Amino acid sequence: MRCPSCKNLETRVVDSRMSEDGTSIRRRRECEKCSHRFTTFERLEFVSFFVTKNNGTKELYDREKLERSILKACNKRDVDPALIETMINQLEVEWSANKKEVTSKRVGRDTLSKLKNVDEVAFLRFASVYHNFTSAKDFAEFIRHEVE
């Protein structure tokens, strides 16, 4: 594993822990050259699948794209990155189970459902993009509908 600080290839594992859901391993590493410490995650590669967009086009599922959108929603919130990792792992298992494709609506809906239990502000931020809110009225209607 290359050190993100000095780019040295010689690193050693300081600590390894299995994630709560058992689908990934978190490793703490230390560079043998500059002593910089960093974290890596190791997970099983799963069968890829397609996401069918609203206009009917299909694209290969991109974990990093989903993770970026969730991280944007969680920006400046006290959300544990390991919790996001676990959430995405759980969603991927659901979506890839005996399926070759999933709709973008389901990806958004399922992600919202998980985020609702993680952080209310992140949930609203993600919802505002997913539902394309254009005004405060859109937020108010969404919140009123979610509370009922």
N, C-alpha and C positions, 0 to 999 in steps of 0.2 A: 504494500500500500504506500503510495507516494505521500510524503509530508506536505500538507497544504502551505506550510510556512517557507521551507527551504527547498522543497521538491526532491529531497533525498528519498531513495527507495528503501532504505534500511530503517524499518520501524519494528517495534515489538509490542505485543499485546500486554497491557497492564492488568486489565480486568475484562471479564466476559460475563454477560447476564442474558438469560433468556427473557423475551418479552412476556407480558402477562398472558397473551393469547397463544403463546408457544409457536408463533409463525415466524419469528425473527430473533436474531441474536444481536445484542448491543455490545460493541467492543470499544474499550478505552485503549488507545494506542499512544506510544511515545516515540518520537523520532530519536534515533541513536546519534544523530549528528548535532541537532540544535536543542534537543529535549522538549520540543513543543508537544503538547498533548492535544489529542483530538478524538472525536467519537465517530465510529463507523457502524452501519447496520448491515447485517447479512440476512437475506431472506430467500426462501425458495422461489425459483422462477415458476410462474404459473402459465397455463395455456393462455395465449393472447386471444382477444375477442374484438369485435367491431362495435363501434358506437354509431347508431343510426340517428342522424340529425333530423330536425324538424322538416327540412326541405327534401328529405329522402336520401341524401348522400350518406355514405358510410366512411368512417375513418377508423384506423386502428386505435384502440384504447391507449391513452398516454397517461401513465401514473403521475409523471412530473407536472403535467398540465393541471390535473385535479389538485395535486398538492400545492401548487402555486396559488390557485384560486382560494383554497382553504386558508393558506398562510396569509394571504391578503386580507381575508375576512377577520383573521385573528390578530392582525397587526396591532401592536401596543396593548394587547390583552394578555392576561396572565394565564396562558394556555400552555400546558406541558407539551413540547414537541413529540414526546413518546406517546402521548394520548392521541395526537393526530396520526402518527404512524400506525397505531393500533386500529384506529377508526378506519383508515384507508384499507388496511389489511382485511378487516372484517367485510367491508363493502366489496372488495375484489373477490373474496371467496363467494359471497352471495351472487355476484354478477357472472362469475365464470363457471359456476356449477352447472355442468351439462348444457351450456349455452354457447353459441358462436357469436351472438350479438346481444346488445342491450340498447334501449333507446336513450337518447340524451335526456329526455324527460325523466326517466327513471333514475339516471345518474344524479340529476339535480334534486329530485324529490327525496331520494334515499340519503343523499349528503345532507340536505336540510334537516331531515329527521334525526340524523346522528348529531349534527351541530347544535340542535335545539337542547340536547342533554349536556352539551359541553360548555357553551357560553352563549347567553342570550344576545349579546351585542354582535358577536361573530355570526350568529344565526340570522340576525336582521341584516347585517351587511351582505352576507351571501345571498339572502332572499332578494335584496334590492337589485342585485345584478341578475340573478336567475329569473326574476319576474319582471325585470326591466322597469323598475319604478321611475316615474318622471316627476313626482311631486310628493310633498309631505302628506297629501291626501291619500296617495297610494300606500304609504307606510301605515297611516292610521287605519285604513280599511283592512290591510293585511294583519295588523296587530289585533284588531277587533275580531277578525275571523279566527285567528289562532287561539285567542283566549277563550272563545265560546266553546 
